[in-house]
Amino acid sequence: MLEEILKIIAGMAGLGAFVSMLINLLKAVGLVKDGQADKAFKIADLVIFVAVTVIYLVRVQVDWAQVD
């Protein structure tokens, strides 16, 4: 089980960079203000964490290498 979790974490290494890019894009459009970027990043990380946890615990067959 620990091996599977470590593979998921390693496979999603680029996800943080993608979220940062998305937040910067939203800042450029004006949907996220400069002072709210940190809060938006934390919320996005929490949503992704919960989604991955639910998918993992429900045992949905996902190729985690394709997610990244």
PyRosetta script that sets phi, psi and omega in degrees:
from pyrosetta import init, pose_from_sequence

init()
pose = pose_from_sequence("MLEEILKIIAGMAGLGAFVSMLINLLKAVGLVKDGQADKAFKIADLVIFVAVTVIYLVRVQVDWAQVD")
pose.set_psi(1, -43.5)
pose.set_omega(1, 178.7)
pose.set_phi(2, -62.7)
pose.set_psi(2, -37.4)
pose.set_omega(2, 179.1)
pose.set_phi(3, -61.4)
pose.set_psi(3, -42.3)
pose.set_omega(3, 179.1)
pose.set_phi(4, -63.4)
pose.set_psi(4, -43.1)
pose.set_omega(4, -179.8)
pose.set_phi(5, -64.2)
pose.set_psi(5, -41.7)
pose.set_omega(5, 178.6)
pose.set_phi(6, -65.2)
pose.set_psi(6, -36.4)
pose.set_omega(6, 176.6)
pose.set_phi(7, -64.8)
pose.set_psi(7, -39.6)
pose.set_omega(7, 178.8)
pose.set_phi(8, -63.8)
pose.set_psi(8, -46.2)
pose.set_omega(8, -179.3)
pose.set_phi(9, -62.9)
pose.set_psi(9, -43.5)
pose.set_omega(9, 179.7)
pose.set_phi(10, -66.6)
pose.set_psi(10, -36.3)
pose.set_omega(10, -179.0)
pose.set_phi(11, -71.5)
pose.set_psi(11, -20.7)
pose.set_omega(11, -177.7)
pose.set_phi(12, -104.8)
pose.set_psi(12, 26.7)
pose.set_omega(12, -176.8)
pose.set_phi(13, -62.7)
pose.set_psi(13, -32.7)
pose.set_omega(13, -178.2)
pose.set_phi(14, -83.7)
pose.set_psi(14, -3.6)
pose.set_omega(14, -176.2)
pose.set_phi(15, -67.4)
pose.set_psi(15, -36.2)
pose.set_omega(15, 177.8)
pose.set_phi(16, -62.6)
pose.set_psi(16, -40.8)
pose.set_omega(16, 177.8)
pose.set_phi(17, -66.1)
pose.set_psi(17, -38.3)
pose.set_omega(17, 178.4)
pose.set_phi(18, -64.6)
pose.set_psi(18, -42.7)
pose.set_omega(18, 179.2)
pose.set_phi(19, -64.2)
pose.set_psi(19, -41.8)
pose.set_omega(19, 177.9)
pose.set_phi(20, -61.4)
pose.set_psi(20, -42.1)
pose.set_omega(20, 178.6)
pose.set_phi(21, -64.1)
pose.set_psi(21, -40.7)
pose.set_omega(21, 179.4)
pose.set_phi(22, -64.9)
pose.set_psi(22, -42.5)
pose.set_omega(22, 177.9)
pose.set_phi(23, -63.5)
pose.set_psi(23, -41.8)
pose.set_omega(23, 178.1)
pose.set_phi(24, -64.6)
pose.set_psi(24, -36.4)
pose.set_omega(24, 176.5)
pose.set_phi(25, -65.2)
pose.set_psi(25, -42.3)
pose.set_omega(25, 177.7)
pose.set_phi(26, -65.9)
pose.set_psi(26, -32.3)
pose.set_omega(26, 175.3)
pose.set_phi(27, -67.0)
pose.set_psi(27, -40.1)
pose.set_omega(27, -179.2)
pose.set_phi(28, -66.3)
pose.set_psi(28, -35.4)
pose.set_omega(28, 179.6)
pose.set_phi(29, -76.3)
pose.set_psi(29, -26.6)
pose.set_omega(29, 179.0)
pose.set_phi(30, 104.9)
pose.set_psi(30, 6.1)
pose.set_omega(30, 179.4)
pose.set_phi(31, -79.1)
pose.set_psi(31, -24.4)
pose.set_omega(31, 178.4)
pose.set_phi(32, -121.8)
pose.set_psi(32, 126.4)
pose.set_omega(32, 178.2)
pose.set_phi(33, -80.2)
pose.set_psi(33, 161.7)
pose.set_omega(33, -178.1)
pose.set_phi(34, -57.9)
pose.set_psi(34, -41.9)
pose.set_omega(34, -178.8)
pose.set_phi(35, -74.0)
pose.set_psi(35, -13.2)
pose.set_omega(35, -177.9)
pose.set_phi(36, -99.3)
pose.set_psi(36, -3.7)
pose.set_omega(36, -174.5)
pose.set_phi(37, -61.3)
pose.set_psi(37, -42.8)
pose.set_omega(37, -179.5)
pose.set_phi(38, -63.7)
pose.set_psi(38, -43.2)
pose.set_omega(38, 179.2)
pose.set_phi(39, -64.8)
pose.set_psi(39, -42.3)
pose.set_omega(39, 179.2)
pose.set_phi(40, -63.5)
pose.set_psi(40, -39.4)
pose.set_omega(40, 178.7)
pose.set_phi(41, -64.3)
pose.set_psi(41, -43.3)
pose.set_omega(41, 179.7)
pose.set_phi(42, -65.2)
pose.set_psi(42, -39.6)
pose.set_omega(42, 178.0)
pose.set_phi(43, -64.9)
pose.set_psi(43, -43.5)
pose.set_omega(43, 178.9)
pose.set_phi(44, -62.6)
pose.set_psi(44, -42.3)
pose.set_omega(44, 177.6)
pose.set_phi(45, -62.1)
pose.set_psi(45, -41.5)
pose.set_omega(45, 179.0)
pose.set_phi(46, -64.0)
pose.set_psi(46, -43.8)
pose.set_omega(46, 179.3)
pose.set_phi(47, -62.2)
pose.set_psi(47, -43.8)
pose.set_omega(47, 179.4)
pose.set_phi(48, -65.0)
pose.set_psi(48, -42.2)
pose.set_omega(48, 179.2)
pose.set_phi(49, -60.6)
pose.set_psi(49, -46.3)
pose.set_omega(49, -180.0)
pose.set_phi(50, -64.2)
pose.set_psi(50, -42.4)
pose.set_omega(50, -179.8)
pose.set_phi(51, -62.4)
pose.set_psi(51, -45.4)
pose.set_omega(51, 179.8)
pose.set_phi(52, -65.5)
pose.set_psi(52, -40.6)
pose.set_omega(52, 179.1)
pose.set_phi(53, -62.8)
pose.set_psi(53, -44.9)
pose.set_omega(53, 179.6)
pose.set_phi(54, -64.1)
pose.set_psi(54, -44.7)
pose.set_omega(54, 179.2)
pose.set_phi(55, -62.0)
pose.set_psi(55, -41.3)
pose.set_omega(55, -179.6)
pose.set_phi(56, -66.9)
pose.set_psi(56, -43.7)
pose.set_omega(56, -177.0)
pose.set_phi(57, -72.5)
pose.set_psi(57, -28.8)
pose.set_omega(57, 178.4)
pose.set_phi(58, -80.0)
pose.set_psi(58, -10.8)
pose.set_omega(58, 178.0)
pose.set_phi(59, 67.3)
pose.set_psi(59, 37.7)
pose.set_omega(59, 174.1)
pose.set_phi(60, -72.5)
pose.set_psi(60, 134.6)
pose.set_omega(60, -179.9)
pose.set_phi(61, -74.9)
pose.set_psi(61, 108.9)
pose.set_omega(61, -179.5)
pose.set_phi(62, -129.2)
pose.set_psi(62, 134.2)
pose.set_omega(62, 173.3)
pose.set_phi(63, -86.2)
pose.set_psi(63, 98.6)
pose.set_omega(63, -172.0)
pose.set_phi(64, -65.6)
pose.set_psi(64, -22.3)
pose.set_omega(64, 176.8)
pose.set_phi(65, -66.9)
pose.set_psi(65, -30.9)
pose.set_omega(65, 179.1)
pose.set_phi(66, -75.7)
pose.set_psi(66, -24.1)
pose.set_omega(66, -179.6)
pose.set_phi(67, -64.9)
pose.set_psi(67, -40.4)
pose.set_omega(67, -179.3)
pose.set_phi(68, -76.2)
pose.dump_pdb("model.pdb")
